[in-house]
Amino acid sequence: MYILLALIAACALGVVVHYVIPHRDLRGVALVPAVATAVAAAAYALGQWAGLKESSVLLWLLALGGAVVVSAAVGMVLTRVRRHGDAARRAELGV
């Protein structure tokens, strides 16, 4: 049951990360929150399998901290790739 709370919190943090990273118009609004939620689900499940209790601060830091860090990295990389691809396409088209 606590995994649901972790996933909701990770999704909310993913929305915050989406709005903090610049050039949010170059990526989908659901992309960064979806990545954050997926990472939190995997981290929480792995932490549980590793024997961490639901009340463990390490489990929550692993799930939520990992979700924020990975989703921010994915958002920044995808934004950079999109900007570079758009610039190359504009140059190719002569726009």
Secondary structure in CASP SS format (residue, H / E / C, confidence):
PFRMAT SS
TARGET T0000
AUTHOR 0000-0000-0000
METHOD secondary structure of the structure
MODEL  1
M C 1.00
Y H 1.00
I H 1.00
L H 1.00
L H 1.00
A H 1.00
L H 1.00
I H 1.00
A H 1.00
A H 1.00
C H 1.00
A H 1.00
L H 1.00
G H 1.00
V H 1.00
V H 1.00
V H 1.00
H H 1.00
Y H 1.00
V H 1.00
I C 1.00
P C 1.00
H C 1.00
R H 1.00
D H 1.00
L H 1.00
R C 1.00
G C 1.00
V C 1.00
A C 1.00
L H 1.00
V H 1.00
P H 1.00
A H 1.00
V H 1.00
A H 1.00
T H 1.00
A H 1.00
V H 1.00
A H 1.00
A H 1.00
A H 1.00
A H 1.00
Y H 1.00
A H 1.00
L H 1.00
G H 1.00
Q H 1.00
W H 1.00
A C 1.00
G C 1.00
L C 1.00
K C 1.00
E C 1.00
S C 1.00
S C 1.00
V H 1.00
L H 1.00
L H 1.00
W H 1.00
L H 1.00
L H 1.00
A H 1.00
L H 1.00
G H 1.00
G H 1.00
A H 1.00
V H 1.00
V H 1.00
V H 1.00
S H 1.00
A H 1.00
A H 1.00
V H 1.00
G H 1.00
M H 1.00
V H 1.00
L H 1.00
T H 1.00
R H 1.00
V H 1.00
R H 1.00
R H 1.00
H H 1.00
G H 1.00
D H 1.00
A H 1.00
A H 1.00
R H 1.00
R H 1.00
A H 1.00
E H 1.00
L H 1.00
G C 1.00
V C 1.00
END
